[in-house]
Amino acid sequence: MADRFETKTVHLGHEPLRQVKGKARPIYQTSVFAFSSLEDIERYYAGEGEYLYTRNGNPNQHELADAVARLEGAEAGVSAASGMGAIMGGLLSVLGPGDHVLASHEIYGGTYSLLFNELSRLGITAECIDLSRLDSLDKHIRSNTKLFFMETITNPLLTVADMPYWIAQAKNYGLTVMIDNTFATPYLVQPAQYGADLIVHSATKYIGGHSDVTAGVLVGKNELIARAREVVTGYGASLSPFEAWLTARGLKTLALRMEKQCDNASRIAEFLKNHPAVLKTYYPDAADTSFFTRPKQGAMVSFQLADESKIYDFYRAFRWIKLAPSLAGVETSLSHPVTTSHRALSEEQRTTSGITMGLVRLSVGIEAVEDIQEELERALGV
Ligand SMILES: Cc1ncc(COP(=O)(O)O)c(C=O)c1O
């Protein structure tokens, strides 16, 4: 080791560790990996070494992607810097100029915008269809239709379409099927069991579970994921090691969180259904979720205030439930679709879709359900 002060400052203490066995995986907070020889670099390119540069791959990204892939029963996975990064990776692993996408009309606004504002510029076209009014894809299939996209539980009206049926339909036409399983998570249903080729998560939500990270994961068949990985790294949407580590840490308690959050949500949905200040409650029906692997209907509840004019007072009345336009954290939170996620909708679109000023979206957390109920009771009484 060189012994001048400046050189020592940079290098001392940074020698590689001997084999140590931390119980938790360390954070590989490094942008690049060191090689002991040029031959080692050759071995990496020959497919024998795993890591070169973090944008291309990092043990923390892989830990998260592998865990979600295994929970979803999928062959492989890739993590991304956000749910949108993962959706983009999935779509562009399949689609190119001239291709057409069929998507459910109830999809996240960001996905809608990716399809219609961004991918359209690459010559990819899309059509949104109302799965509740159709029994076949027949009339919508074109010769260039390549991919079918839907969400397991939709936002904000929490509709659950017959996913196994639609996957089978899409497969009949030879389409690649991509499912956004963010709201249900593999705790409730694993779309790969029904033949989905790609499953995507905004891991920002239940996978991470603590509202402290933005991340995405895409899982599916080996060949598709290999291609998606090239898209994610090529477009620069790789997940940072620290975010990957936090998300993987959150994932460890997914089952515990989901169990409690779903149980709390079904109690709160019952309470809201019987409340005079609530016009309508949206919570998936047990009959619609019969293809889920557990008898639970998710942890999101939406509802319509009977008196829409009270909406501003209603949101002001909360003491500890926060108004925050996201979901799925351990803390119960509220959002208001019209002023946030569905802001871009015209008045007419809002009325026809049922996303009106009085619609409230509640993400139910792990707190004592009695406290959540009392907090809602107070706000509904304003
Ligand atoms: C169902 C769904 N998919 C995808 C996304 C996008 O995820 P992210 O915000 O992590 O990019 C969201 C975000 O709210 C979502 O609700």
PDBQT file of the ligand as one rigid body, heavy atoms in Angstrom, charges set to zero:
ROOT
HETATM    1  C1  LIG A 401     -51.840   0.229  -9.982  1.00  0.00    +0.000 C 
HETATM    2  C2  LIG A 401     -50.606   1.065 -10.144  1.00  0.00    +0.000 A 
HETATM    3  N1  LIG A 401     -49.688   0.701 -11.054  1.00  0.00    +0.000 NA
HETATM    4  C3  LIG A 401     -48.560   1.422 -11.231  1.00  0.00    +0.000 A 
HETATM    5  C4  LIG A 401     -48.316   2.576 -10.533  1.00  0.00    +0.000 A 
HETATM    6  C5  LIG A 401     -47.058   3.360 -10.767  1.00  0.00    +0.000 C 
HETATM    7  O1  LIG A 401     -46.153   3.125  -9.749  1.00  0.00    +0.000 OA
HETATM    8  P1  LIG A 401     -44.977   4.129  -9.298  1.00  0.00    +0.000 P 
HETATM    9  O2  LIG A 401     -45.637   5.322  -8.718  1.00  0.00    +0.000 OA
HETATM   10  O3  LIG A 401     -44.192   3.314  -8.330  1.00  0.00    +0.000 OA
HETATM   11  O4  LIG A 401     -44.227   4.452 -10.537  1.00  0.00    +0.000 OA
HETATM   12  C6  LIG A 401     -49.244   2.988  -9.569  1.00  0.00    +0.000 A 
HETATM   13  C7  LIG A 401     -49.012   4.214  -8.779  1.00  0.00    +0.000 C 
HETATM   14  O5  LIG A 401     -49.838   4.660  -8.042  1.00  0.00    +0.000 OA
HETATM   15  C8  LIG A 401     -50.419   2.210  -9.371  1.00  0.00    +0.000 A 
HETATM   16  O6  LIG A 401     -51.356   2.577  -8.476  1.00  0.00    +0.000 OA
ENDROOT
TORSDOF 0
